[in-house]
Structures are given as C-alpha cells and as structure tokens.
Amino acid sequence: MDRWPFADPENQATLTVRQVVRGGAPILLVSHDADDGMWQFLSGNDVETEDAMVVSLRSVFRIDPTIGEVADLPLGWRASRRAIGGPWIREAVDSL
C-alpha cells in the first residue's frame, strides 16, 4: 500500500501483544478507544499484562498492512475478523 491509510501519524503509539509482534499471531481484533483515541491491535486471544507492548502505528502496519482496511474505524468502535483476509465486522463498543 503506497498511501498511508490512517488519519493518525505513523509514530502514533498503539497497544498490541508480544504474540503479534514477535510470535506471528494474526491481528484479528482492532479497537479504537473512545476515551484517548488509542488503537489496540490484538490476536483475539486472552491478553496477559506481561504480553502487552506499546509500538508505533507504522510498526503494526508493517506487520499486517490489511489493518489499513479499518483505518477509518470511529472512536469507540472495534472490528474483528476470523482470519487475515476475512471480512472485518465492525461494532460500536457501547452496543456490546
């Protein structure tokens, strides 16, 4: 992808887990927090505190450019999918 798809800068801090960054786990859950605008890129599995990592948005995009498909996710929403390449299902977090 040649064009940066996010409104946020490439060096925006995001939350993810070690399994995504170092273990090759797929990103299957993305949330865009309403309170602080933080992005979270998770594998969909249970998260342990010791696995949490703060990395740049560009770093996550390099790991999986398909997250660009949800770059327009509104604040307070999340998107999930069953596998990389699968369709994203979007929902407002308040509706859960």
Secondary structure, 3 states (H helix, E strand, C coil): CCCCCCCCCCCCEEEEEHHHHCCCCCCCEEEECCCCCCEEEECCCCCCHHHEEEEEHHHHHHHCHHHHHHCCCCCCEEEECCCCCCCCEEEEHHHC
